[in-house]
Amino acid sequence: ISEAYAVLSDKEKRKQYDTFGSTGFRQRYSQEDILRGFDLSDILKEFGFGGTDFFTSRGRDGTGFSFGGETPLGAQSRQRQARIKGTDFVYELPLTLQEVASGTSKTVQFKSAGHTEKITVKIPKGLVNGKKLRLAGKGGPGPYGGPSGDLYIVSKVYDDPLFTVKGYDLYTNTEIKLSEAILGTSITVPTIYHKELRIKISPGTKHKTTMRLSGHGLPYMKGKEKGDLYVLINVNMPKDLTQKQKNLIEELADTGL
């Protein structure tokens, strides 16, 4: 279309075309010669498209092509597309089991946009091992004015000498004597909350018996619910007996024990 219009709009080119015909005209003129001095916007003006404005208004919004300047609408569209969220950061935070149980405040330090950021974070109760805490907008800055990324605090709970952790439940061990297992007794067991619980051992308790103490485990992050504390009872079997102890056990054996 543009080539035909270039010929028809130029009197000299049209005369040559009429004289030599289509084939002869193309042999004498290259496409570059035909289009030299021709402005495509003239066609658009003929059809009411406003020439250059057609390209600039349709250029940057993904619906046409851009051949030069840029309208305010196109610039805004490009800026909107460039506004992307900044990078999310992940920070692994070491915590003790007591800090998980009671909550704490920690200062975290990390690199962002070429400089060191240092913030104080309130750690809620129940941030068990591997649990994430999201701090919105504390990550990397967003390009071209976009929103900042987020900072994710991931808990890494230290091993504890008294308790093993499984989710929100705690496990601990204690020992009782053989006589206590046979006759029954009461003992104290530690908790994560810096206090001891007294529990009753029933007569005839077997070795490796597990007792469940409801609500004495770790707290959930939401609500007031807590996990449980499991106490494994180990019966201490004596290896070396005095002669008197042996005699007493033999007497018990004679009674059918």
C-alpha positions as CSV (number, residue, x, y, z in Angstrom):
1,I,0.0,0.0,0.0
2,S,2.7,2.4,0.9
3,E,4.6,1.7,-2.3
4,A,1.5,2.3,-4.5
5,Y,0.7,5.5,-2.7
6,A,4.3,6.7,-3.1
7,V,4.0,6.3,-6.9
8,L,0.5,7.8,-7.2
9,S,1.4,10.8,-5.1
10,D,4.5,11.8,-7.1
11,K,3.7,13.1,-10.7
12,E,7.1,12.2,-12.1
13,K,7.0,8.6,-10.7
14,R,3.4,8.2,-11.9
15,K,4.4,9.4,-15.4
16,Q,7.3,6.8,-15.5
17,Y,5.0,4.1,-14.3
18,D,2.4,4.9,-17.1
19,T,5.2,4.9,-19.7
20,F,7.1,1.7,-18.8
21,G,4.4,-0.3,-16.9
22,S,4.8,-2.2,-13.7
23,T,7.6,-4.5,-14.8
24,G,9.7,-1.8,-16.5
25,F,9.1,0.7,-13.7
26,R,10.5,-1.8,-11.1
27,Q,13.5,-2.5,-13.3
28,R,14.4,1.2,-13.3
29,Y,13.6,2.0,-9.7
30,S,14.5,0.1,-6.5
31,Q,12.0,0.1,-3.6
32,E,14.3,2.6,-1.8
33,D,14.0,4.9,-4.8
34,I,10.2,4.6,-4.9
35,L,9.8,5.4,-1.2
36,R,12.4,8.2,-1.0
37,G,10.8,11.4,0.2
38,F,7.6,9.5,1.1
39,D,6.0,9.9,4.6
40,L,3.7,7.1,5.7
41,S,1.9,9.5,8.0
42,D,0.4,11.2,4.9
43,I,-1.6,8.0,4.3
44,L,-2.8,8.0,7.9
45,K,-3.9,11.6,7.6
46,E,-5.9,10.8,4.5
47,F,-7.8,8.2,6.5
48,G,-8.2,10.4,9.6
49,F,-5.7,8.7,11.9
50,G,-3.7,11.9,12.8
51,G,-0.3,10.8,11.4
52,T,2.4,10.5,13.9
53,D,0.0,10.6,16.9
54,F,-1.3,7.3,15.7
55,F,2.0,5.6,16.4
56,T,2.9,7.4,19.6
57,S,-0.4,6.8,21.2
58,R,-0.5,3.2,20.3
59,G,3.2,2.5,20.8
60,R,4.0,1.6,24.4
61,D,0.9,0.0,25.5
62,G,1.4,-3.3,23.8
63,T,-1.3,-2.8,21.1
64,G,0.9,-1.3,18.3
65,F,4.3,-0.2,17.3
66,S,6.4,2.8,18.3
67,F,8.1,4.9,15.7
68,G,9.4,7.9,17.7
69,G,8.0,10.0,20.5
70,E,6.0,8.8,23.5
71,T,2.7,10.2,24.8
72,P,2.1,10.6,28.5
73,L,-0.3,7.6,28.4
74,G,2.4,5.4,26.9
75,A,4.9,6.5,29.5
76,Q,2.5,5.7,32.3
77,S,1.8,2.3,30.9
78,R,5.5,1.5,30.6
79,Q,6.1,2.7,34.2
80,R,3.2,0.5,35.5
81,Q,4.7,-2.5,33.8
82,A,8.2,-1.8,35.4
83,R,6.8,-1.5,39.0
84,I,7.6,-5.0,40.3
85,K,8.0,-6.2,43.9
86,G,11.5,-6.2,45.4
87,T,13.4,-9.3,46.4
88,D,12.2,-11.4,49.4
89,F,14.9,-12.1,52.0
90,V,15.1,-15.3,54.2
91,Y,16.9,-15.0,57.5
92,E,17.6,-18.2,59.6
93,L,17.3,-17.2,63.3
94,P,18.7,-19.5,66.0
95,L,16.5,-19.8,69.1
96,T,16.6,-21.7,72.3
97,L,13.7,-23.9,73.3
98,Q,12.9,-21.5,76.2
99,E,12.7,-18.6,73.7
100,V,10.3,-20.6,71.6
101,A,8.2,-21.3,74.7
102,S,8.1,-17.8,76.0
103,G,8.7,-15.5,73.1
104,T,11.6,-13.0,72.8
105,S,13.0,-10.0,70.9
106,K,16.0,-10.4,68.6
107,T,18.1,-8.0,66.5
108,V,18.7,-9.3,63.0
109,Q,21.2,-7.9,60.6
110,F,21.3,-8.5,56.8
111,K,22.4,-6.9,53.5
112,S,19.9,-4.9,51.4
113,A,20.6,-2.7,48.4
114,G,24.4,-2.7,49.1
115,H,24.2,-1.6,52.7
116,T,23.6,-3.3,56.1
117,E,20.1,-3.3,57.6
118,K,19.7,-3.8,61.3
119,I,16.2,-4.3,62.9
120,T,14.7,-5.5,66.1
121,V,12.1,-8.3,65.7
122,K,9.6,-9.4,68.2
123,I,9.5,-13.2,68.2
124,P,6.1,-14.5,69.2
125,K,5.7,-17.7,71.3
126,G,5.5,-20.9,69.3
127,L,7.9,-20.2,66.5
128,V,8.9,-23.8,66.4
129,N,11.8,-25.2,64.3
130,G,11.3,-24.3,60.6
131,K,8.3,-22.1,61.2
132,K,8.3,-18.8,59.3
133,L,7.6,-15.3,60.5
134,R,6.8,-12.8,57.6
135,L,7.7,-9.1,58.0
136,A,6.0,-7.3,55.1
137,G,8.0,-4.7,53.3
138,K,11.3,-5.4,55.1
139,G,12.9,-7.1,52.0
140,G,14.7,-5.6,49.1
141,P,13.5,-2.3,47.5
142,G,11.2,-2.6,44.4
143,P,12.6,-1.4,41.0
144,Y,11.1,1.8,39.6
145,G,9.2,2.6,42.7
146,G,7.7,-0.9,43.1
147,P,6.8,-2.3,46.6
148,S,9.6,-3.6,48.8
149,G,9.9,-7.4,49.2
150,D,9.3,-9.2,52.5
151,L,11.6,-10.5,55.1
152,Y,11.0,-14.1,56.3
153,I,12.4,-15.1,59.7
154,V,12.9,-18.9,59.8
155,S,13.5,-20.4,63.3
156,K,16.3,-22.8,63.9
157,V,15.9,-24.2,67.4
158,Y,18.9,-25.4,69.3
159,D,19.0,-28.9,70.7
160,D,18.0,-29.0,74.3
161,P,19.7,-31.2,77.0
162,L,16.4,-32.1,78.6
163,F,13.8,-32.2,75.9
164,T,13.3,-33.6,72.4
165,V,10.9,-31.6,70.2
166,K,8.3,-33.0,67.8
167,G,6.1,-30.3,66.5
168,Y,4.6,-28.6,69.6
169,D,5.1,-31.7,71.8
170,L,8.0,-32.2,74.1
171,Y,9.6,-35.5,75.2
172,T,11.8,-36.2,78.3
173,N,13.1,-39.2,80.2
174,T,13.3,-40.0,83.9
175,E,14.4,-42.9,86.0
176,I,12.8,-44.7,89.0
177,K,14.1,-47.5,91.1
178,L,12.9,-51.1,90.9
179,S,11.2,-50.9,94.3
180,E,9.4,-47.7,93.2
181,A,8.2,-49.4,90.0
182,I,6.8,-52.3,92.1
183,L,5.4,-50.3,95.0
184,G,4.5,-47.1,93.3
185,T,5.7,-43.6,94.2
186,S,5.6,-39.9,93.2
187,I,8.3,-38.0,91.4
188,T,9.0,-34.6,90.0
189,V,9.7,-33.9,86.3
190,P,11.0,-30.7,84.7
191,T,9.1,-28.5,82.3
192,I,10.1,-25.9,79.7
193,Y,8.5,-23.2,81.9
194,H,11.1,-23.3,84.7
195,K,8.9,-25.2,87.1
196,E,8.6,-28.8,88.1
197,L,5.5,-31.1,88.1
198,R,4.9,-33.8,90.6
199,I,3.4,-36.9,89.0
200,K,2.2,-40.2,90.5
201,I,3.8,-43.5,89.6
202,S,1.4,-46.3,89.9
203,P,2.4,-49.6,91.5
204,G,3.6,-52.2,88.9
205,T,4.8,-49.5,86.4
206,K,6.7,-51.2,83.6
207,H,10.0,-50.2,82.1
208,K,9.7,-47.8,79.2
209,T,6.2,-46.7,80.2
210,T,5.3,-43.3,78.7
211,M,3.1,-40.8,80.6
212,R,1.4,-37.9,78.8
213,L,1.0,-34.6,80.6
214,S,-1.5,-32.5,78.5
215,G,-0.9,-28.8,77.9
216,H,2.7,-28.8,79.1
217,G,4.3,-28.7,75.7
218,L,5.1,-25.7,73.4
219,P,2.4,-23.0,72.8
220,Y,0.8,-22.6,69.4
221,M,1.5,-19.2,67.7
222,K,-2.3,-18.5,67.5
223,G,-4.6,-19.1,70.4
224,K,-3.9,-20.4,73.9
225,E,-3.5,-24.1,73.0
226,K,-0.3,-25.9,73.9
227,G,1.3,-29.2,72.9
228,D,1.8,-32.0,75.4
229,L,4.8,-33.2,77.5
230,Y,5.6,-36.9,77.3
231,V,7.6,-38.5,80.1
232,L,9.4,-41.8,79.4
233,I,9.8,-43.9,82.6
234,N,12.9,-46.0,82.7
235,V,13.1,-48.6,85.5
236,N,16.6,-48.8,86.8
237,M,17.5,-52.5,87.2
238,P,20.4,-52.9,89.7
239,K,23.5,-54.6,88.4
240,D,25.2,-55.3,91.7
241,L,23.2,-56.5,94.7
242,T,24.4,-56.8,98.3
243,Q,24.0,-60.2,100.0
244,K,21.1,-58.9,102.0
245,Q,19.3,-57.7,98.8
246,K,19.8,-61.0,97.2
247,N,18.4,-62.8,100.3
248,L,15.3,-60.6,100.2
249,I,14.7,-61.2,96.5
250,E,15.0,-64.9,97.0
251,E,12.4,-64.7,99.8
252,L,10.1,-62.8,97.4
253,A,10.7,-65.4,94.8
254,D,9.7,-68.1,97.2
255,T,6.3,-66.3,97.6
256,G,5.7,-66.5,93.9
257,L,6.7,-62.9,93.0
